[in-house]
Amino acid sequence: MTIDALDLAKPEAETDAGDALTLGRRIRERRVELGMTLEQLAAAVDRAPSQLSALENGKREPRLPLLRALAAALQSTVDELLVDEAPSERAALEIAVERAQRGSVFRSLGLQPIRVSKTTNDETLRAIIGLHQEVERLHTERAATPEEARRANTELRAGMRVANNYYPDLERAAAQLLDSVGYSGGPVLQQTVARVAEKLGFTLHYVSDLPHSTRSVIDRRNGRIYLSANLPSRDARAPILRALGSLVCGHEEPRNYGDFLKQRVEVNYLAGAVLLPEAAAVESLKDAKSRREISMEDLRDAFAVSYEMAAHRFTNLATEWLDLNVHFMKAHESGTLIKAYENDGVRFPSDALGNLEGAMVCRNWTARTVFAQPDFFNPWYQYTDMASGGTYWCTSRLENAKEGQYSVSVGVRFEDVKWFRGRETQHRSQSFCPDERCCRRASTELTHKWQASAWPEAATPTSLLAALPTGTFPGVDSHEVYEFLESHE
């Protein structure tokens, strides 16, 4: 191996393209400033001109001995040459074009790279960069498919299961927020939540023109949180806390669906941890367990929250504080599974890759049978014998939304039902799903009569994991949001 080879690092393709390109341009700019030709610089450092040309074009990086020799020949220092910014606006454009042409998106187009020369004007370079950025955006948008979201959601749910859906950092953050405004107990009032927002430097603004694709909009520049003036429940506590959650958790722009979904889980968790404070909620649940009277309704009423939030919060605390493994389900009236969590071994319906969302819930499960009950005032309790083995008990309630009715269910294994109100129920069913004969296949008589004539149109609900407008925040129309903020500046 020659001394020249020792002083040059591996090809740029195996190193960081941005660093190599910037270093090469800084060397070239300094050489031109001193009026040196490539041959003169090569002679000064005892290297071949072709090697320095490769270095200046960002195709190779020098090792430290050669870098020191170059700094000395260019009347500079190693630190000055290694500054991580382009030496001029023109050099920055050239670097951006070169980096784009070396990227995977450009290569996938099958185009020949162009050679940037001194005669290539700045407007041409800017046009190339703009076109590449748009192609890259479209490429990213195509990649952000519902299937990607489903995979990310499956991974996220697995992580939640490992953690027993309990996150101490978020519990501490919620407690600190409440302590900062002097919360002393009882339901967390809307006024208390407003003081939390004020403590964090934000004012609340209720508007009638909130972008249709948003639940809230934060203006960090002016310290404002915009919420809809037409909240269905007239309870803005959860929306405010979800909006503040992104600030408290230090969220940055999501890079992908995985980030986006994780951030949603965190802000929802934080909202629940504030509205049902850990210490008070655990005390209430432990007392209920000692009386064998655990009830989602009691938890809901004690903290003046929705049934769904109470059920969610129960899953956060049940394993950590009550030594109970549980499962949670939210299902649409069409039978579609919307949300689910379990660490008690129940086998939710899923596809071959483990995706739950969008799967059809067995008609014999509590989450489906509750829709047929005439009594909407009292909770529905049911035991279900599973084909996979074991018996599970569930309590379920119906809630209304713009997409229709949903059931929200919480359940446990048979051996843990002794701690819950409703354990004495006589309602019992059997499920043989995923065997189609359980509930998905009509009788032979009806099938023969209608199979050739029926042509239904699906009415499944809109889902987070359906195709969403993409951008910085999936599902949000950024143009609409920015125009909204501009109009309220």
Disulfide bonds with the S-S distance in Angstrom:
none
